[in-house]
């Protein structure tokens, strides 16, 4: 029906404006990822500069990059994070 409950959830959160802005930028695919910079002609390659194993889109640096996986593994020791296998990139607005 055109409504996006995810947007409502993001903007109603009681978190700092910078975090809200970051979440919104992730949701609309406007982070300065290598893929986005490559699309705009700012980079010659769109591979992740850290692991060079795949394209750095919005999903890669948070969940698929080996360094991100190591960080997440460490964070799970401190915070109750959802299982990484339950987070799936289903397209542009995951």
PDB file of N, CA, C and O in Angstrom:
ATOM      1  N   UNK A   1       0.813  -1.204   0.000  1.00  0.00           N
ATOM      2  CA  UNK A   1       0.000   0.000   0.000  1.00  0.00           C
ATOM      3  C   UNK A   1       0.854   1.265   0.000  1.00  0.00           C
ATOM      4  O   UNK A   1       0.322   2.365   0.151  1.00  0.00           O
ATOM      5  N   UNK A   2       2.155   1.127  -0.166  1.00  0.00           N
ATOM      6  CA  UNK A   2       3.018   2.298  -0.237  1.00  0.00           C
ATOM      7  C   UNK A   2       3.586   2.758   1.088  1.00  0.00           C
ATOM      8  O   UNK A   2       4.540   3.536   1.117  1.00  0.00           O
ATOM      9  N   UNK A   3       3.014   2.286   2.188  1.00  0.00           N
ATOM     10  CA  UNK A   3       3.543   2.674   3.495  1.00  0.00           C
ATOM     11  C   UNK A   3       4.714   1.773   3.856  1.00  0.00           C
ATOM     12  O   UNK A   3       4.736   0.589   3.519  1.00  0.00           O
ATOM     13  N   UNK A   4       5.668   2.347   4.535  1.00  0.00           N
ATOM     14  CA  UNK A   4       6.834   1.571   4.953  1.00  0.00           C
ATOM     15  C   UNK A   4       6.962   1.669   6.458  1.00  0.00           C
ATOM     16  O   UNK A   4       7.415   2.683   6.988  1.00  0.00           O
ATOM     17  N   UNK A   5       6.567   0.625   7.137  1.00  0.00           N
ATOM     18  CA  UNK A   5       6.599   0.632   8.597  1.00  0.00           C
ATOM     19  C   UNK A   5       8.017   0.763   9.123  1.00  0.00           C
ATOM     20  O   UNK A   5       8.226   1.255  10.232  1.00  0.00           O
ATOM     21  N   UNK A   6       8.991   0.327   8.336  1.00  0.00           N
ATOM     22  CA  UNK A   6      10.386   0.461   8.739  1.00  0.00           C
ATOM     23  C   UNK A   6      10.778   1.910   8.931  1.00  0.00           C
ATOM     24  O   UNK A   6      11.517   2.240   9.858  1.00  0.00           O
ATOM     25  N   UNK A   7      10.281   2.788   8.048  1.00  0.00           N
ATOM     26  CA  UNK A   7      10.582   4.225   8.173  1.00  0.00           C
ATOM     27  C   UNK A   7      10.030   4.758   9.484  1.00  0.00           C
ATOM     28  O   UNK A   7      10.710   5.486  10.207  1.00  0.00           O
ATOM     29  N   UNK A   8       8.782   4.386   9.786  1.00  0.00           N
ATOM     30  CA  UNK A   8       8.164   4.849  11.026  1.00  0.00           C
ATOM     31  C   UNK A   8       8.968   4.380  12.230  1.00  0.00           C
ATOM     32  O   UNK A   8       9.163   5.134  13.184  1.00  0.00           O
ATOM     33  N   UNK A   9       9.429   3.147  12.185  1.00  0.00           N
ATOM     34  CA  UNK A   9      10.222   2.599  13.275  1.00  0.00           C
ATOM     35  C   UNK A   9      11.521   3.384  13.439  1.00  0.00           C
ATOM     36  O   UNK A   9      11.913   3.713  14.558  1.00  0.00           O
ATOM     37  N   UNK A  10      12.179   3.681  12.337  1.00  0.00           N
ATOM     38  CA  UNK A  10      13.443   4.421  12.396  1.00  0.00           C
ATOM     39  C   UNK A  10      13.238   5.800  13.008  1.00  0.00           C
ATOM     40  O   UNK A  10      13.953   6.175  13.938  1.00  0.00           O
ATOM     41  N   UNK A  11      12.273   6.561  12.499  1.00  0.00           N
ATOM     42  CA  UNK A  11      12.129   7.959  12.937  1.00  0.00           C
ATOM     43  C   UNK A  11      11.543   8.105  14.329  1.00  0.00           C
ATOM     44  O   UNK A  11      11.689   9.163  14.941  1.00  0.00           O
ATOM     45  N   UNK A  12      10.884   7.077  14.849  1.00  0.00           N
ATOM     46  CA  UNK A  12      10.309   7.164  16.195  1.00  0.00           C
ATOM     47  C   UNK A  12      11.263   6.694  17.281  1.00  0.00           C
ATOM     48  O   UNK A  12      10.955   6.829  18.465  1.00  0.00           O
ATOM     49  N   UNK A  13      12.405   6.151  16.913  1.00  0.00           N
ATOM     50  CA  UNK A  13      13.371   5.670  17.907  1.00  0.00           C
ATOM     51  C   UNK A  13      13.927   6.832  18.732  1.00  0.00           C
ATOM     52  O   UNK A  13      14.175   7.921  18.216  1.00  0.00           O
ATOM     53  N   UNK A  14      14.111   6.574  19.997  1.00  0.00           N
ATOM     54  CA  UNK A  14      14.682   7.583  20.902  1.00  0.00           C
ATOM     55  C   UNK A  14      16.196   7.418  20.912  1.00  0.00           C
ATOM     56  O   UNK A  14      16.777   6.926  21.880  1.00  0.00           O
ATOM     57  N   UNK A  15      16.823   7.840  19.818  1.00  0.00           N
ATOM     58  CA  UNK A  15      18.274   7.736  19.663  1.00  0.00           C
ATOM     59  C   UNK A  15      18.794   9.059  19.101  1.00  0.00           C
ATOM     60  O   UNK A  15      18.017   9.861  18.583  1.00  0.00           O
ATOM     61  N   UNK A  16      20.085   9.286  19.200  1.00  0.00           N
ATOM     62  CA  UNK A  16      20.644  10.552  18.706  1.00  0.00           C
ATOM     63  C   UNK A  16      20.343  10.772  17.216  1.00  0.00           C
ATOM     64  O   UNK A  16      20.278   9.811  16.450  1.00  0.00           O
ATOM     65  N   UNK A  17      20.162  12.017  16.812  1.00  0.00           N
ATOM     66  CA  UNK A  17      19.871  12.328  15.409  1.00  0.00           C
ATOM     67  C   UNK A  17      20.914  11.770  14.437  1.00  0.00           C
ATOM     68  O   UNK A  17      20.569  11.377  13.323  1.00  0.00           O
ATOM     69  N   UNK A  18      22.172  11.732  14.845  1.00  0.00           N
ATOM     70  CA  UNK A  18      23.200  11.207  13.938  1.00  0.00           C
ATOM     71  C   UNK A  18      22.980   9.719  13.657  1.00  0.00           C
ATOM     72  O   UNK A  18      23.252   9.248  12.553  1.00  0.00           O
ATOM     73  N   UNK A  19      22.492   8.988  14.647  1.00  0.00           N
ATOM     74  CA  UNK A  19      22.209   7.565  14.457  1.00  0.00           C
ATOM     75  C   UNK A  19      20.974   7.399  13.572  1.00  0.00           C
ATOM     76  O   UNK A  19      20.933   6.513  12.718  1.00  0.00           O
ATOM     77  N   UNK A  20      19.968   8.253  13.776  1.00  0.00           N
ATOM     78  CA  UNK A  20      18.776   8.228  12.919  1.00  0.00           C
ATOM     79  C   UNK A  20      19.162   8.500  11.463  1.00  0.00           C
ATOM     80  O   UNK A  20      18.686   7.833  10.545  1.00  0.00           O
ATOM     81  N   UNK A  21      20.021   9.479  11.275  1.00  0.00           N
ATOM     82  CA  UNK A  21      20.459   9.825   9.930  1.00  0.00           C
ATOM     83  C   UNK A  21      21.210   8.663   9.295  1.00  0.00           C
ATOM     84  O   UNK A  21      21.002   8.351   8.122  1.00  0.00           O
ATOM     85  N   UNK A  22      22.081   8.025  10.067  1.00  0.00           N
ATOM     86  CA  UNK A  22      22.827   6.882   9.548  1.00  0.00           C
ATOM     87  C   UNK A  22      21.880   5.753   9.144  1.00  0.00           C
ATOM     88  O   UNK A  22      22.034   5.172   8.070  1.00  0.00           O
ATOM     89  N   UNK A  23      20.903   5.440   9.994  1.00  0.00           N
ATOM     90  CA  UNK A  23      19.934   4.378   9.686  1.00  0.00           C
ATOM     91  C   UNK A  23      19.152   4.721   8.427  1.00  0.00           C
ATOM     92  O   UNK A  23      18.910   3.853   7.589  1.00  0.00           O
ATOM     93  N   UNK A  24      18.761   5.973   8.291  1.00  0.00           N
ATOM     94  CA  UNK A  24      18.031   6.398   7.099  1.00  0.00           C
ATOM     95  C   UNK A  24      18.904   6.250   5.853  1.00  0.00           C
ATOM     96  O   UNK A  24      18.434   5.785   4.815  1.00  0.00           O
ATOM     97  N   UNK A  25      20.180   6.649   5.957  1.00  0.00           N
ATOM     98  CA  UNK A  25      21.094   6.544   4.816  1.00  0.00           C
ATOM     99  C   UNK A  25      21.323   5.087   4.419  1.00  0.00           C
ATOM    100  O   UNK A  25      21.452   4.779   3.234  1.00  0.00           O
ATOM    101  N   UNK A  26      21.373   4.188   5.406  1.00  0.00           N
ATOM    102  CA  UNK A  26      21.478   2.758   5.085  1.00  0.00           C
ATOM    103  C   UNK A  26      20.219   2.324   4.338  1.00  0.00           C
ATOM    104  O   UNK A  26      20.295   1.625   3.327  1.00  0.00           O
ATOM    105  N   UNK A  27      19.062   2.745   4.845  1.00  0.00           N
ATOM    106  CA  UNK A  27      17.787   2.325   4.255  1.00  0.00           C
ATOM    107  C   UNK A  27      17.601   2.809   2.823  1.00  0.00           C
ATOM    108  O   UNK A  27      16.981   2.113   2.019  1.00  0.00           O
ATOM    109  N   UNK A  28      18.117   3.973   2.491  1.00  0.00           N
ATOM    110  CA  UNK A  28      17.926   4.517   1.138  1.00  0.00           C
ATOM    111  C   UNK A  28      19.160   4.334   0.245  1.00  0.00           C
ATOM    112  O   UNK A  28      19.242   4.912  -0.839  1.00  0.00           O
ATOM    113  N   UNK A  29      20.110   3.530   0.709  1.00  0.00           N
ATOM    114  CA  UNK A  29      21.312   3.210  -0.064  1.00  0.00           C
ATOM    115  C   UNK A  29      22.093   4.467  -0.445  1.00  0.00           C
ATOM    116  O   UNK A  29      22.475   4.640  -1.602  1.00  0.00           O
ATOM    117  N   UNK A  30      22.327   5.346   0.540  1.00  0.00           N
ATOM    118  CA  UNK A  30      23.089   6.559   0.240  1.00  0.00           C
ATOM    119  C   UNK A  30      24.390   6.653   1.033  1.00  0.00           C
ATOM    120  O   UNK A  30      24.980   7.728   1.133  1.00  0.00           O
ATOM    121  N   UNK A  31      24.834   5.539   1.592  1.00  0.00           N
ATOM    122  CA  UNK A  31      26.137   5.544   2.252  1.00  0.00           C
ATOM    123  C   UNK A  31      27.228   5.614   1.188  1.00  0.00           C
ATOM    124  O   UNK A  31      27.031   5.140   0.070  1.00  0.00           O
ATOM    125  N   UNK A  32      28.371   6.196   1.523  1.00  0.00           N
ATOM    126  CA  UNK A  32      29.451   6.283   0.534  1.00  0.00           C
ATOM    127  C   UNK A  32      30.217   4.963   0.398  1.00  0.00           C
ATOM    128  O   UNK A  32      31.428   4.907   0.614  1.00  0.00           O
ATOM    129  N   UNK A  33      29.494   3.914   0.038  1.00  0.00           N
ATOM    130  CA  UNK A  33      30.140   2.620  -0.174  1.00  0.00           C
ATOM    131  C   UNK A  33      30.944   2.673  -1.467  1.00  0.00           C
ATOM    132  O   UNK A  33      30.741   3.561  -2.294  1.00  0.00           O
ATOM    133  N   UNK A  34      31.849   1.729  -1.636  1.00  0.00           N
ATOM    134  CA  UNK A  34      32.652   1.695  -2.858  1.00  0.00           C
ATOM    135  C   UNK A  34      31.753   1.450  -4.061  1.00  0.00           C
ATOM    136  O   UNK A  34      32.036   1.948  -5.151  1.00  0.00           O
ATOM    137  N   UNK A  35      30.686   0.701  -3.885  1.00  0.00           N
ATOM    138  CA  UNK A  35      29.756   0.482  -4.997  1.00  0.00           C
ATOM    139  C   UNK A  35      29.109   1.793  -5.422  1.00  0.00           C
ATOM    140  O   UNK A  35      29.036   2.087  -6.616  1.00  0.00           O
ATOM    141  N   UNK A  36      28.639   2.584  -4.461  1.00  0.00           N
ATOM    142  CA  UNK A  36      28.005   3.865  -4.790  1.00  0.00           C
ATOM    143  C   UNK A  36      29.004   4.851  -5.382  1.00  0.00           C
ATOM    144  O   UNK A  36      28.676   5.586  -6.314  1.00  0.00           O
ATOM    145  N   UNK A  37      30.227   4.870  -4.842  1.00  0.00           N
ATOM    146  CA  UNK A  37      31.249   5.760  -5.399  1.00  0.00           C
ATOM    147  C   UNK A  37      31.630   5.328  -6.815  1.00  0.00           C
ATOM    148  O   UNK A  37      31.879   6.166  -7.682  1.00  0.00           O
ATOM    149  N   UNK A  38      31.674   4.022  -7.038  1.00  0.00           N
ATOM    150  CA  UNK A  38      31.998   3.511  -8.376  1.00  0.00           C
ATOM    151  C   UNK A  38      30.907   3.903  -9.381  1.00  0.00           C
ATOM    152  O   UNK A  38      31.209   4.283 -10.513  1.00  0.00           O
ATOM    153  N   UNK A  39      29.653   3.809  -8.966  1.00  0.00           N
ATOM    154  CA  UNK A  39      28.532   4.199  -9.833  1.00  0.00           C
ATOM    155  C   UNK A  39      28.625   5.660 -10.249  1.00  0.00           C
ATOM    156  O   UNK A  39      28.233   6.021 -11.359  1.00  0.00           O
ATOM    157  N   UNK A  40      29.138   6.490  -9.370  1.00  0.00           N
ATOM    158  CA  UNK A  40      29.246   7.930  -9.640  1.00  0.00           C
ATOM    159  C   UNK A  40      30.580   8.320 -10.281  1.00  0.00           C
ATOM    160  O   UNK A  40      30.854   9.500 -10.500  1.00  0.00           O
ATOM    161  N   UNK A  41      31.401   7.316 -10.578  1.00  0.00           N
ATOM    162  CA  UNK A  41      32.670   7.566 -11.241  1.00  0.00           C
ATOM    163  C   UNK A  41      33.764   8.095 -10.320  1.00  0.00           C
ATOM    164  O   UNK A  41      34.763   8.640 -10.792  1.00  0.00           O
ATOM    165  N   UNK A  42      33.583   7.937  -9.012  1.00  0.00           N
ATOM    166  CA  UNK A  42      34.570   8.415  -8.059  1.00  0.00           C
ATOM    167  C   UNK A  42      35.639   7.370  -7.745  1.00  0.00           C
ATOM    168  O   UNK A  42      36.709   7.715  -7.243  1.00  0.00           O
ATOM    169  N   UNK A  43      35.366   6.117  -8.031  1.00  0.00           N
ATOM    170  CA  UNK A  43      36.314   5.031  -7.815  1.00  0.00           C
ATOM    171  C   UNK A  43      36.363   4.162  -9.060  1.00  0.00           C
ATOM    172  O   UNK A  43      35.377   4.042  -9.787  1.00  0.00           O
ATOM    173  N   UNK A  44      37.514   3.560  -9.298  1.00  0.00           N
ATOM    174  CA  UNK A  44      37.660   2.688 -10.470  1.00  0.00           C
ATOM    175  C   UNK A  44      37.193   1.274 -10.194  1.00  0.00           C
ATOM    176  O   UNK A  44      36.963   0.508 -11.129  1.00  0.00           O
ATOM    177  N   UNK A  45      37.046   0.913  -8.924  1.00  0.00           N
ATOM    178  CA  UNK A  45      36.667  -0.438  -8.539  1.00  0.00           C
ATOM    179  C   UNK A  45      35.589  -0.359  -7.468  1.00  0.00           C
ATOM    180  O   UNK A  45      35.540   0.606  -6.704  1.00  0.00           O
ATOM    181  N   UNK A  46      34.719  -1.374  -7.406  1.00  0.00           N
ATOM    182  CA  UNK A  46      33.680  -1.362  -6.384  1.00  0.00           C
ATOM    183  C   UNK A  46      33.873  -2.452  -5.332  1.00  0.00           C
ATOM    184  O   UNK A  46      32.990  -2.677  -4.504  1.00  0.00           O
ATOM    185  N   UNK A  47      35.028  -3.132  -5.359  1.00  0.00           N
ATOM    186  CA  UNK A  47      35.309  -4.162  -4.364  1.00  0.00           C
ATOM    187  C   UNK A  47      35.623  -3.549  -3.002  1.00  0.00           C
ATOM    188  O   UNK A  47      36.138  -2.435  -2.909  1.00  0.00           O
ATOM    189  N   UNK A  48      35.305  -4.289  -1.963  1.00  0.00           N
ATOM    190  CA  UNK A  48      35.601  -3.857  -0.602  1.00  0.00           C
ATOM    191  C   UNK A  48      37.105  -3.624  -0.474  1.00  0.00           C
ATOM    192  O   UNK A  48      37.889  -4.517  -0.794  1.00  0.00           O
ATOM    193  N   UNK A  49      37.522  -2.449  -0.016  1.00  0.00           N
ATOM    194  CA  UNK A  49      38.952  -2.165   0.096  1.00  0.00           C
ATOM    195  C   UNK A  49      39.643  -2.936   1.221  1.00  0.00           C
ATOM    196  O   UNK A  49      40.872  -2.970   1.285  1.00  0.00           O
ATOM    197  N   UNK A  50      38.868  -3.549   2.098  1.00  0.00           N
ATOM    198  CA  UNK A  50      39.457  -4.283   3.222  1.00  0.00           C
ATOM    199  C   UNK A  50      39.685  -5.756   2.868  1.00  0.00           C
ATOM    200  O   UNK A  50      40.768  -6.292   3.103  1.00  0.00           O
ATOM    201  N   UNK A  51      38.670  -6.402   2.306  1.00  0.00           N
ATOM    202  CA  UNK A  51      38.807  -7.837   2.037  1.00  0.00           C
ATOM    203  C   UNK A  51      38.972  -8.167   0.556  1.00  0.00           C
ATOM    204  O   UNK A  51      39.482  -9.234   0.216  1.00  0.00           O
ATOM    205  N   UNK A  52      38.554  -7.281  -0.312  1.00  0.00           N
ATOM    206  CA  UNK A  52      38.635  -7.472  -1.770  1.00  0.00           C
ATOM    207  C   UNK A  52      37.994  -8.766  -2.250  1.00  0.00           C
ATOM    208  O   UNK A  52      38.400  -9.320  -3.272  1.00  0.00           O
ATOM    209  N   UNK A  53      36.993  -9.250  -1.518  1.00  0.00           N
ATOM    210  CA  UNK A  53      36.342 -10.497  -1.917  1.00  0.00           C
ATOM    211  C   UNK A  53      35.029 -10.282  -2.655  1.00  0.00           C
ATOM    212  O   UNK A  53      34.605 -11.146  -3.423  1.00  0.00           O
ATOM    213  N   UNK A  54      34.384  -9.154  -2.437  1.00  0.00           N
ATOM    214  CA  UNK A  54      33.129  -8.882  -3.132  1.00  0.00           C
ATOM    215  C   UNK A  54      32.835  -7.384  -3.138  1.00  0.00           C
ATOM    216  O   UNK A  54      33.530  -6.596  -2.496  1.00  0.00           O
ATOM    217  N   UNK A  55      31.812  -7.018  -3.864  1.00  0.00           N
ATOM    218  CA  UNK A  55      31.398  -5.618  -3.977  1.00  0.00           C
ATOM    219  C   UNK A  55      30.979  -5.100  -2.602  1.00  0.00           C
ATOM    220  O   UNK A  55      30.278  -5.781  -1.853  1.00  0.00           O
ATOM    221  N   UNK A  56      31.424  -3.878  -2.284  1.00  0.00           N
ATOM    222  CA  UNK A  56      31.032  -3.264  -1.021  1.00  0.00           C
ATOM    223  C   UNK A  56      29.739  -2.481  -1.225  1.00  0.00           C
ATOM    224  O   UNK A  56      29.754  -1.318  -1.627  1.00  0.00           O
ATOM    225  N   UNK A  57      28.620  -3.147  -0.940  1.00  0.00           N
ATOM    226  CA  UNK A  57      27.318  -2.486  -0.955  1.00  0.00           C
ATOM    227  C   UNK A  57      26.949  -2.159   0.490  1.00  0.00           C
ATOM    228  O   UNK A  57      27.794  -2.283   1.376  1.00  0.00           O
ATOM    229  N   UNK A  58      25.724  -1.750   0.746  1.00  0.00           N
ATOM    230  CA  UNK A  58      25.308  -1.404   2.112  1.00  0.00           C
ATOM    231  C   UNK A  58      25.339  -2.596   3.067  1.00  0.00           C
ATOM    232  O   UNK A  58      25.529  -2.415   4.269  1.00  0.00           O
ATOM    233  N   UNK A  59      25.158  -3.785   2.558  1.00  0.00           N
ATOM    234  CA  UNK A  59      25.069  -4.977   3.396  1.00  0.00           C
ATOM    235  C   UNK A  59      26.454  -5.528   3.753  1.00  0.00           C
ATOM    236  O   UNK A  59      26.667  -6.009   4.866  1.00  0.00           O
ATOM    237  N   UNK A  60      27.380  -5.456   2.814  1.00  0.00           N
ATOM    238  CA  UNK A  60      28.694  -6.078   2.977  1.00  0.00           C
ATOM    239  C   UNK A  60      29.466  -5.628   4.219  1.00  0.00           C
ATOM    240  O   UNK A  60      29.911  -6.487   4.980  1.00  0.00           O
ATOM    241  N   UNK A  61      29.648  -4.327   4.464  1.00  0.00           N
ATOM    242  CA  UNK A  61      30.492  -3.943   5.603  1.00  0.00           C
ATOM    243  C   UNK A  61      29.902  -4.282   6.969  1.00  0.00           C
ATOM    244  O   UNK A  61      30.624  -4.265   7.966  1.00  0.00           O
ATOM    245  N   UNK A  62      28.627  -4.583   7.034  1.00  0.00           N
ATOM    246  CA  UNK A  62      28.003  -4.890   8.307  1.00  0.00           C
ATOM    247  C   UNK A  62      27.879  -6.382   8.577  1.00  0.00           C
ATOM    248  O   UNK A  62      27.869  -6.803   9.733  1.00  0.00           O
ATOM    249  N   UNK A  63      27.784  -7.184   7.523  1.00  0.00           N
ATOM    250  CA  UNK A  63      27.478  -8.597   7.726  1.00  0.00           C
ATOM    251  C   UNK A  63      28.345  -9.589   6.955  1.00  0.00           C
ATOM    252  O   UNK A  63      28.604 -10.682   7.458  1.00  0.00           O
ATOM    253  N   UNK A  64      28.802  -9.245   5.750  1.00  0.00           N
ATOM    254  CA  UNK A  64      29.520 -10.238   4.950  1.00  0.00           C
ATOM    255  C   UNK A  64      31.031 -10.091   4.954  1.00  0.00           C
ATOM    256  O   UNK A  64      31.736 -11.077   4.738  1.00  0.00           O
ATOM    257  N   UNK A  65      31.545  -8.912   5.187  1.00  0.00           N
ATOM    258  CA  UNK A  65      32.993  -8.698   5.200  1.00  0.00           C
ATOM    259  C   UNK A  65      33.600  -9.515   6.354  1.00  0.00           C
ATOM    260  O   UNK A  65      33.075  -9.493   7.467  1.00  0.00           O
ATOM    261  N   UNK A  66      34.691 -10.226   6.093  1.00  0.00           N
ATOM    262  CA  UNK A  66      35.308 -11.015   7.177  1.00  0.00           C
ATOM    263  C   UNK A  66      35.650 -10.187   8.415  1.00  0.00           C
ATOM    264  O   UNK A  66      35.508 -10.674   9.536  1.00  0.00           O
ATOM    265  N   UNK A  67      36.091  -8.962   8.234  1.00  0.00           N
ATOM    266  CA  UNK A  67      36.395  -8.111   9.381  1.00  0.00           C
ATOM    267  C   UNK A  67      35.124  -7.770  10.163  1.00  0.00           C
ATOM    268  O   UNK A  67      35.140  -7.732  11.393  1.00  0.00           O
ATOM    269  N   UNK A  68      34.032  -7.525   9.451  1.00  0.00           N
ATOM    270  CA  UNK A  68      32.750  -7.235  10.107  1.00  0.00           C
ATOM    271  C   UNK A  68      32.267  -8.453  10.886  1.00  0.00           C
ATOM    272  O   UNK A  68      31.716  -8.321  11.979  1.00  0.00           O
ATOM    273  N   UNK A  69      32.475  -9.626  10.325  1.00  0.00           N
ATOM    274  CA  UNK A  69      32.068 -10.853  11.022  1.00  0.00           C
ATOM    275  C   UNK A  69      32.861 -11.029  12.320  1.00  0.00           C
ATOM    276  O   UNK A  69      32.304 -11.433  13.341  1.00  0.00           O
ATOM    277  N   UNK A  70      34.155 -10.726  12.278  1.00  0.00           N
ATOM    278  CA  UNK A  70      34.977 -10.816  13.497  1.00  0.00           C
ATOM    279  C   UNK A  70      34.503  -9.813  14.542  1.00  0.00           C
ATOM    280  O   UNK A  70      34.397 -10.141  15.723  1.00  0.00           O
ATOM    281  N   UNK A  71      34.220  -8.587  14.100  1.00  0.00           N
ATOM    282  CA  UNK A  71      33.727  -7.564  15.018  1.00  0.00           C
ATOM    283  C   UNK A  71      32.398  -7.985  15.627  1.00  0.00           C
ATOM    284  O   UNK A  71      32.195  -7.856  16.835  1.00  0.00           O
ATOM    285  N   UNK A  72      31.509  -8.481  14.805  1.00  0.00           N
ATOM    286  CA  UNK A  72      30.201  -8.913  15.282  1.00  0.00           C
ATOM    287  C   UNK A  72      30.347 -10.048  16.292  1.00  0.00           C
ATOM    288  O   UNK A  72      29.646 -10.080  17.302  1.00  0.00           O
ATOM    289  N   UNK A  73      31.250 -10.968  16.018  1.00  0.00           N
ATOM    290  CA  UNK A  73      31.497 -12.089  16.928  1.00  0.00           C
ATOM    291  C   UNK A  73      31.935 -11.562  18.305  1.00  0.00           C
ATOM    292  O   UNK A  73      31.514 -12.090  19.334  1.00  0.00           O
ATOM    293  N   UNK A  74      32.763 -10.544  18.321  1.00  0.00           N
ATOM    294  CA  UNK A  74      33.217  -9.935  19.573  1.00  0.00           C
ATOM    295  C   UNK A  74      32.068  -9.193  20.259  1.00  0.00           C
ATOM    296  O   UNK A  74      31.933  -9.251  21.481  1.00  0.00           O
ATOM    297  N   UNK A  75      31.249  -8.504  19.483  1.00  0.00           N
ATOM    298  CA  UNK A  75      30.135  -7.735  20.039  1.00  0.00           C
ATOM    299  C   UNK A  75      29.085  -8.634  20.684  1.00  0.00           C
ATOM    300  O   UNK A  75      28.437  -8.239  21.653  1.00  0.00           O
ATOM    301  N   UNK A  76      28.914  -9.848  20.146  1.00  0.00           N
ATOM    302  CA  UNK A  76      27.926 -10.779  20.691  1.00  0.00           C
ATOM    303  C   UNK A  76      28.271 -11.151  22.129  1.00  0.00           C
ATOM    304  O   UNK A  76      27.385 -11.491  22.914  1.00  0.00           O
ATOM    305  N   UNK A  77      29.553 -11.089  22.474  1.00  0.00           N
ATOM    306  CA  UNK A  77      29.957 -11.382  23.853  1.00  0.00           C
ATOM    307  C   UNK A  77      29.443 -10.326  24.825  1.00  0.00           C
ATOM    308  O   UNK A  77      29.290 -10.605  26.014  1.00  0.00           O
ATOM    309  N   UNK A  78      29.176  -9.118  24.335  1.00  0.00           N
ATOM    310  CA  UNK A  78      28.754  -8.015  25.193  1.00  0.00           C
ATOM    311  C   UNK A  78      27.260  -7.721  25.065  1.00  0.00           C
ATOM    312  O   UNK A  78      26.580  -7.488  26.064  1.00  0.00           O
ATOM    313  N   UNK A  79      26.753  -7.733  23.822  1.00  0.00           N
ATOM    314  CA  UNK A  79      25.359  -7.384  23.565  1.00  0.00           C
ATOM    315  C   UNK A  79      24.581  -8.575  23.038  1.00  0.00           C
ATOM    316  O   UNK A  79      25.140  -9.502  22.453  1.00  0.00           O
ATOM    317  N   UNK A  80      23.286  -8.523  23.260  1.00  0.00           N
ATOM    318  CA  UNK A  80      22.394  -9.556  22.746  1.00  0.00           C
ATOM    319  C   UNK A  80      21.987  -9.183  21.324  1.00  0.00           C
ATOM    320  O   UNK A  80      20.991  -8.486  21.125  1.00  0.00           O
ATOM    321  N   UNK A  81      22.738  -9.636  20.351  1.00  0.00           N
ATOM    322  CA  UNK A  81      22.473  -9.339  18.946  1.00  0.00           C
ATOM    323  C   UNK A  81      21.741 -10.500  18.303  1.00  0.00           C
ATOM    324  O   UNK A  81      21.925 -11.648  18.706  1.00  0.00           O
ATOM    325  N   UNK A  82      20.904 -10.214  17.299  1.00  0.00           N
ATOM    326  CA  UNK A  82      20.221 -11.309  16.605  1.00  0.00           C
ATOM    327  C   UNK A  82      21.229 -12.188  15.865  1.00  0.00           C
ATOM    328  O   UNK A  82      22.301 -11.733  15.466  1.00  0.00           O
ATOM    329  N   UNK A  83      20.862 -13.438  15.695  1.00  0.00           N
ATOM    330  CA  UNK A  83      21.703 -14.375  14.959  1.00  0.00           C
ATOM    331  C   UNK A  83      21.915 -13.847  13.546  1.00  0.00           C
ATOM    332  O   UNK A  83      20.961 -13.457  12.873  1.00  0.00           O
ATOM    333  N   UNK A  84      23.151 -13.835  13.104  1.00  0.00           N
ATOM    334  CA  UNK A  84      23.491 -13.273  11.790  1.00  0.00           C
ATOM    335  C   UNK A  84      22.790 -14.014  10.648  1.00  0.00           C
ATOM    336  O   UNK A  84      22.552 -13.435   9.587  1.00  0.00           O
ATOM    337  N   UNK A  85      22.462 -15.278  10.859  1.00  0.00           N
ATOM    338  CA  UNK A  85      21.794 -16.039   9.794  1.00  0.00           C
ATOM    339  C   UNK A  85      20.348 -15.588   9.589  1.00  0.00           C
ATOM    340  O   UNK A  85      19.738 -15.916   8.571  1.00  0.00           O
ATOM    341  N   UNK A  86      19.792 -14.835  10.551  1.00  0.00           N
ATOM    342  CA  UNK A  86      18.418 -14.349  10.397  1.00  0.00           C
ATOM    343  C   UNK A  86      18.354 -13.021   9.651  1.00  0.00           C
ATOM    344  O   UNK A  86      17.270 -12.551   9.304  1.00  0.00           O
ATOM    345  N   UNK A  87      19.518 -12.415   9.405  1.00  0.00           N
ATOM    346  CA  UNK A  87      19.560 -11.126   8.694  1.00  0.00           C
ATOM    347  C   UNK A  87      19.935 -11.386   7.244  1.00  0.00           C
ATOM    348  O   UNK A  87      21.035 -11.843   6.937  1.00  0.00           O
ATOM    349  N   UNK A  88      18.996 -11.084   6.368  1.00  0.00           N
ATOM    350  CA  UNK A  88      19.177 -11.405   4.957  1.00  0.00           C
ATOM    351  C   UNK A  88      19.028 -10.142   4.118  1.00  0.00           C
ATOM    352  O   UNK A  88      18.131  -9.330   4.345  1.00  0.00           O
ATOM    353  N   UNK A  89      19.907  -9.994   3.163  1.00  0.00           N
ATOM    354  CA  UNK A  89      19.792  -8.874   2.221  1.00  0.00           C
ATOM    355  C   UNK A  89      18.800  -9.293   1.153  1.00  0.00           C
ATOM    356  O   UNK A  89      19.081 -10.180   0.347  1.00  0.00           O
ATOM    357  N   UNK A  90      17.641  -8.656   1.148  1.00  0.00           N
ATOM    358  CA  UNK A  90      16.597  -9.022   0.187  1.00  0.00           C
ATOM    359  C   UNK A  90      16.493  -8.019  -0.947  1.00  0.00           C
ATOM    360  O   UNK A  90      15.568  -8.088  -1.756  1.00  0.00           O
ATOM    361  N   UNK A  91      17.416  -7.106  -1.010  1.00  0.00           N
ATOM    362  CA  UNK A  91      17.382  -6.112  -2.068  1.00  0.00           C
ATOM    363  C   UNK A  91      17.881  -4.786  -1.575  1.00  0.00           C
ATOM    364  O   UNK A  91      18.560  -4.696  -0.552  1.00  0.00           O
ATOM    365  N   UNK A  92      17.541  -3.767  -2.306  1.00  0.00           N
ATOM    366  CA  UNK A  92      18.048  -2.433  -2.014  1.00  0.00           C
ATOM    367  C   UNK A  92      17.665  -1.965  -0.609  1.00  0.00           C
ATOM    368  O   UNK A  92      18.494  -1.379   0.087  1.00  0.00           O
ATOM    369  N   UNK A  93      16.452  -2.208  -0.189  1.00  0.00           N
ATOM    370  CA  UNK A  93      15.991  -1.767   1.126  1.00  0.00           C
ATOM    371  C   UNK A  93      15.850  -2.969   2.060  1.00  0.00           C
ATOM    372  O   UNK A  93      14.737  -3.372   2.400  1.00  0.00           O
ATOM    373  N   UNK A  94      16.961  -3.524   2.462  1.00  0.00           N
ATOM    374  CA  UNK A  94      16.914  -4.689   3.342  1.00  0.00           C
ATOM    375  C   UNK A  94      16.608  -4.252   4.735  1.00  0.00           C
ATOM    376  O   UNK A  94      16.523  -5.084   5.638  1.00  0.00           O
TER     377      UNK A  94
END
